[in-house]
Amino acid sequence: RKIFLFFVCMNFSFAQSQTNFEIIDSLINSIADEISTYIKSEKIKIESNLQDKLVENRILSSLLKNFSLFFDDIPDDASVVRLDAFSSKINYIPQSKGLFKGLTIRRNIEVNLYCSAVENGKVLFSRDFKREYFDYIKPDEIQDLEDENFKFTHGKFVRENPILDKIIEGLIIASSIGIAIYLLFAVRK
């Protein structure tokens, strides 16, 4: 039993973060699932204006789970889904932890898909679907999380407010020292 607990703990300590591509793919699947809830027809005609064909194929494969997809010849009872624009943004925000400045990086991934659907001449929706994800990673993991072949998996570093962080950290250190000195003299009396 102790060996099992040891291996479980080791598994969590060596768990690798999901790649940016995997996260973007899961966010796209989530958007496709939401789109599916609006559409009553089982047949969809796809009109796509997306530039990135890989992203388009990921969206289509997600929709294919629930619908029959058509591109040219459309049945009378098919809904029309337009994929107009897709964007993804990945930001890395360095965050220092504690007095000894252990560094972690907050990874923010945002995916937007502008999409519309028409069913029986009625607009079901025409809006921007947005999904966000964040987690914390180590600085040396970044090159393993980005895919050099897909530009949309590359992120950029963003600084939050380092001046405010330095002021707050200085105040915390100064107040901690003040409390320690006060307690030292209070205990001696």
Backbone hydrogen bonds in HBPLUS format (Angstrom, degrees):
<---DONOR---> <-ACCEPTOR-->    atom                        ^
c    i                          cat <-CA-CA->   ^        H-A-AA   ^      H-
h    n   atom  resd res      DA  || num        DHA   H-A  angle D-A-AA Bond
n    s   type  num  typ     dist DA aas  dist angle  dist       angle   num
A0005-LEU N   A0001-ARG O   3.10 MM   4  6.45 161.2  2.14 150.0 154.1     1
A0006-PHE N   A0002-LYS O   2.94 MM   4  6.16 150.0  2.03 142.4 151.1     2
A0007-PHE N   A0003-ILE O   2.99 MM   4  6.31 159.2  2.03 152.9 156.8     3
A0008-VAL N   A0004-PHE O   2.97 MM   4  6.24 153.0  2.05 150.5 158.5     4
A0009-CYS N   A0005-LEU O   2.97 MM   4  6.16 162.8  2.00 148.7 153.0     5
A0010-MET N   A0006-PHE O   2.91 MM   4  6.17 155.2  1.97 147.4 155.1     6
A0011-ASN N   A0007-PHE O   2.90 MM   4  6.01 147.7  2.00 140.7 149.2     7
A0012-PHE N   A0008-VAL O   3.16 MM   4  6.49 155.3  2.22 149.0 153.9     8
A0013-SER N   A0009-CYS O   3.01 MM   4  6.24 151.0  2.10 146.0 154.5     9
A0014-PHE N   A0010-MET O   3.05 MM   4  6.17 139.8  2.21 144.4 153.0    10
A0023-ILE N   A0019-THR O   3.08 MM   4  6.40 158.0  2.13 152.6 158.5    11
A0020-ASN N   A0145-LEU O   2.97 MM 125  5.62 165.7  1.99 138.1 142.3    12
A0024-ILE N   A0020-ASN O   2.90 MM   4  6.09 167.8  1.91 154.3 157.7    13
A0025-ASP N   A0021-PHE O   2.88 MM   4  6.02 157.4  1.93 148.0 154.8    14
A0026-SER N   A0022-GLU O   3.00 MM   4  6.25 154.3  2.07 143.1 149.4    15
A0027-LEU N   A0023-ILE O   2.92 MM   4  6.21 151.3  2.00 150.3 158.8    16
A0028-ILE N   A0024-ILE O   2.88 MM   4  6.12 153.6  1.95 149.5 156.8    17
A0029-ASN N   A0025-ASP O   2.95 MM   4  6.22 156.0  2.01 146.6 153.2    18
A0030-SER N   A0026-SER O   3.01 MM   4  6.23 147.9  2.12 138.8 147.2    19
A0031-ILE N   A0027-LEU O   3.02 MM   4  6.34 152.8  2.10 145.7 152.5    20
A0032-ALA N   A0028-ILE O   2.90 MM   4  6.19 163.1  1.93 154.3 158.9    21
A0033-ASP N   A0029-ASN O   2.91 MM   4  6.11 150.6  1.99 144.4 152.3    22
A0034-GLU N   A0030-SER O   3.07 MM   4  6.36 151.7  2.16 142.6 149.7    23
A0035-ILE N   A0031-ILE O   2.89 MM   4  6.21 160.1  1.93 154.9 160.7    24
A0036-SER N   A0032-ALA O   2.96 MM   4  6.13 151.8  2.04 143.2 150.8    25
A0037-THR N   A0034-GLU O   3.10 MM   3  5.31 134.9  2.32 100.5 112.3    26
A0038-TYR N   A0035-ILE O   3.12 MM   3  5.59 145.8  2.24 111.1 119.9    27
A0068-SER N   A0042-GLU O   2.82 MM  26  6.18 164.2  1.85 159.1 163.8    28
A0079-SER N   A0043-LYS O   2.92 MM  36  6.34 159.1  1.96 154.9 149.7    29
A0044-ILE N   A0068-SER O   2.84 MM  24  6.15 163.3  1.86 169.7 172.2    30
A0070-PHE N   A0044-ILE O   2.69 MM  26  5.97 145.2  1.81 160.1 164.9    31
A0045-LYS N   A0079-SER O   2.65 MM  34  6.06 164.8  1.68 165.3 171.0    32
A0081-VAL N   A0045-LYS O   2.84 MM  36  6.13 169.1  1.86 170.4 172.8    33
A0046-ILE N   A0070-PHE O   2.86 MM  24  6.19 159.3  1.90 175.5 175.0    34
A0047-GLU N   A0081-VAL O   2.89 MM  34  6.14 159.1  1.93 159.4 158.9    35
A0083-LEU N   A0047-GLU O   2.83 MM  36  6.29 154.3  1.90 151.7 160.2    36
A0049-ASN N   A0083-LEU O   2.78 MM  34  5.97 167.2  1.80 173.1 169.8    37
A0056-GLU N   A0052-ASP O   3.11 MM   4  6.40 160.2  2.15 146.0 152.2    38
A0057-ASN N   A0053-LYS O   2.87 MM   4  6.01 157.6  1.92 143.7 149.0    39
A0058-ARG N   A0054-LEU O   2.99 MM   4  6.30 148.4  2.09 145.6 154.3    40
A0059-ILE N   A0055-VAL O   2.99 MM   4  6.30 158.0  2.04 154.7 159.9    41
A0060-LEU N   A0056-GLU O   2.90 MM   4  6.14 164.2  1.92 153.1 157.8    42
A0061-SER N   A0057-ASN O   2.88 MM   4  5.99 155.9  1.94 143.5 150.0    43
A0062-SER N   A0058-ARG O   3.11 MM   4  6.28 145.4  2.24 137.8 146.6    44
A0063-LEU N   A0059-ILE O   2.96 MM   4  6.28 154.7  2.02 150.4 157.6    45
A0064-LEU N   A0060-LEU O   2.83 MM   4  5.96 141.8  1.98 144.5 155.6    46
A0065-LYS N   A0062-SER O   3.39 MM   3  5.72 155.5  2.46 103.1 109.6    47
A0066-ASN N   A0063-LEU O   3.07 MM   3  5.76 148.0  2.18 117.1 124.1    48
A0067-PHE N   A0063-LEU O   3.05 MM   4  6.09 142.4  2.20 150.7 161.9    49
A0078-ALA N   A0075-PRO O   3.31 MM   3  5.50 160.7  2.35 113.4 113.2    50
A0080-VAL N   A0118-VAL O   2.83 MM  38  5.14 166.1  1.84 154.8 158.7    51
A0118-VAL N   A0080-VAL O   2.82 MM  38  5.14 153.4  1.89 146.2 155.2    52
A0082-ARG N   A0116-SER O   2.79 MM  34  5.20 163.6  1.81 151.1 156.8    53
A0116-SER N   A0082-ARG O   3.00 MM  34  5.20 154.7  2.07 142.3 149.5    54
A0084-ASP N   A0114-TYR O   2.95 MM  30  5.52 147.0  2.06 150.4 158.9    55
A0085-ALA N   A0114-TYR O   3.40 MM  29  5.04 161.9  2.44 130.0 132.1    56
A0114-TYR N   A0085-ALA O   2.75 MM  29  5.04 162.4  1.78 148.0 154.2    57
A0087-SER N   A0112-ASN O   2.90 MM  25  5.21 155.9  1.96 150.0 153.2    58
A0112-ASN N   A0087-SER O   2.80 MM  25  5.21 165.2  1.82 160.0 160.9    59
A0089-LYS N   A0110-GLU O   2.81 MM  21  5.16 154.3  1.88 149.1 155.9    60
A0110-GLU N   A0089-LYS O   2.84 MM  21  5.16 159.0  1.88 152.4 159.1    61
A0156-LYS N   A0090-ILE O   3.03 MM  66  6.49 149.1  2.13 143.7 147.5    62
A0091-ASN N   A0108-ASN O   2.88 MM  17  5.15 159.7  1.92 148.3 155.2    63
A0108-ASN N   A0091-ASN O   2.89 MM  17  5.15 168.9  1.90 155.5 159.2    64
A0092-TYR N   A0156-LYS O   2.78 MM  64  5.89 158.0  1.83 148.6 149.9    65
A0158-VAL N   A0092-TYR O   2.77 MM  66  5.90 161.4  1.81 157.2 158.0    66
A0093-ILE N   A0106-ARG O   2.84 MM  13  5.00 163.4  1.87 145.2 151.0    67
A0106-ARG N   A0093-ILE O   2.89 MM  13  5.00 170.0  1.90 142.5 139.4    68
A0095-GLN N   A0104-THR O   2.80 MM   9  5.43 161.4  1.83 171.2 164.7    69
A0104-THR N   A0095-GLN O   2.99 MM   9  5.43 173.5  1.99 158.2 160.2    70
A0097-LYS N   A0102-GLY O   2.67 MM   5  5.00 146.0  1.78 145.1 156.9    71
A0102-GLY N   A0097-LYS O   3.24 MM   5  5.00 143.9  2.38 147.4 136.9    72
A0101-LYS N   A0098-GLY O   3.39 MM   3  5.57 163.7  2.42 106.2 109.3    73
A0105-ILE N   A0137-ILE O   2.89 MM  32  5.27 161.4  1.93 159.1 160.8    74
A0137-ILE N   A0105-ILE O   2.82 MM  32  5.27 162.9  1.85 151.7 156.6    75
A0107-ARG N   A0135-ASP O   2.78 MM  28  5.41 164.3  1.80 155.9 161.3    76
A0135-ASP N   A0107-ARG O   3.08 MM  28  5.41 142.5  2.22 137.8 149.2    77
A0109-ILE N   A0133-TYR O   2.79 MM  24  5.15 167.6  1.80 158.6 160.6    78
A0133-TYR N   A0109-ILE O   2.85 MM  24  5.15 141.0  2.01 150.7 159.4    79
A0111-VAL N   A0131-ARG O   2.91 MM  20  5.32 165.1  1.93 157.7 161.6    80
A0131-ARG N   A0111-VAL O   2.96 MM  20  5.32 156.6  2.01 152.6 159.0    81
A0113-LEU N   A0129-PHE O   2.87 MM  16  5.15 154.3  1.94 145.5 154.0    82
A0129-PHE N   A0113-LEU O   2.78 MM  16  5.15 177.3  1.78 145.7 146.1    83
A0115-CYS N   A0127-ARG O   3.00 MM  12  5.80 166.6  2.02 162.8 160.1    84
A0127-ARG N   A0115-CYS O   2.97 MM  12  5.80 150.6  2.06 172.6 165.4    85
A0117-ALA N   A0125-PHE O   2.88 MM   8  5.56 152.2  1.96 155.5 156.5    86
A0124-LEU N   A0117-ALA O   2.80 MM   7  5.43 151.4  1.88 140.0 149.0    87
A0119-GLU N   A0122-LYS O   2.83 MM   3  5.26 163.9  1.86 153.9 153.1    88
A0122-LYS N   A0119-GLU O   3.00 MM   3  5.26 161.1  2.03 112.6 118.3    89
A0141-GLU N   A0138-LYS O   3.04 MM   3  5.48 162.5  2.07 117.0 122.6    90
A0144-ASP N   A0141-GLU O   2.96 MM   3  5.41 133.3  2.18 112.0 125.1    91
A0145-LEU N   A0141-GLU O   3.13 MM   4  6.35 132.0  2.37 147.8 161.3    92
A0145-LEU N   A0142-ILE O   2.99 MM   3  5.10 136.6  2.19 102.0 114.6    93
A0146-GLU N   A0142-ILE O   3.18 MM   4  6.39 139.3  2.35 156.9 166.0    94
A0150-PHE N   A0147-ASP O   3.15 MM   3  5.60 150.4  2.24 113.0 120.7    95
A0153-THR N   A0150-PHE O   3.12 MM   3  5.80 165.3  2.14 118.5 122.9    96
A0154-HIS N   A0151-LYS O   3.04 MM   3  5.57 168.3  2.05 121.5 123.9    97
A0165-ASP N   A0161-ASN O   3.16 MM   4  6.45 157.1  2.22 149.0 156.0    98
A0166-LYS N   A0162-PRO O   2.96 MM   4  6.17 155.9  2.02 146.6 151.9    99
A0167-ILE N   A0163-ILE O   3.06 MM   4  6.32 157.2  2.11 148.7 154.7   100
A0168-ILE N   A0164-LEU O   2.94 MM   4  6.13 167.9  1.96 154.1 157.3   101
A0169-GLU N   A0165-ASP O   2.88 MM   4  5.98 163.5  1.91 148.7 154.0   102
A0170-GLY N   A0166-LYS O   2.91 MM   4  5.99 156.4  1.96 142.5 149.3   103
A0171-LEU N   A0167-ILE O   2.93 MM   4  6.19 157.7  1.98 149.5 155.4   104
A0172-ILE N   A0168-ILE O   2.96 MM   4  6.20 155.6  2.02 150.6 157.2   105
A0173-ILE N   A0169-GLU O   3.00 MM   4  6.23 161.3  2.03 150.7 155.3   106
A0174-ALA N   A0170-GLY O   2.91 MM   4  6.07 167.0  1.93 152.2 156.2   107
A0175-SER N   A0171-LEU O   2.90 MM   4  5.97 161.3  1.94 145.8 151.3   108
A0176-SER N   A0172-ILE O   2.93 MM   4  6.01 150.8  2.01 142.3 150.6   109
A0177-ILE N   A0173-ILE O   2.99 MM   4  6.23 158.3  2.04 150.5 155.7   110
A0178-GLY N   A0174-ALA O   2.96 MM   4  6.18 158.6  2.01 146.1 152.5   111
A0179-ILE N   A0175-SER O   2.92 MM   4  6.10 157.7  1.97 147.4 152.7   112
A0180-ALA N   A0176-SER O   2.96 MM   4  6.15 157.3  2.01 145.5 152.0   113
A0181-ILE N   A0177-ILE O   2.95 MM   4  6.20 159.4  2.00 153.1 157.8   114
A0182-TYR N   A0178-GLY O   3.00 MM   4  6.17 162.6  2.04 148.1 153.1   115
A0183-LEU N   A0179-ILE O   2.90 MM   4  6.07 164.4  1.93 151.9 156.1   116
A0184-LEU N   A0180-ALA O   2.95 MM   4  6.07 148.3  2.05 142.1 151.1   117
A0185-PHE N   A0181-ILE O   3.11 MM   4  6.40 160.7  2.15 153.0 155.8   118
A0186-ALA N   A0182-TYR O   2.87 MM   4  6.04 150.8  1.96 147.4 157.0   119
A0187-VAL N   A0183-LEU O   2.91 MM   4  5.94 153.1  1.98 145.1 150.7   120
A0188-ARG N   A0184-LEU O   3.24 MM   4  6.38 147.7  2.35 137.4 145.6   121
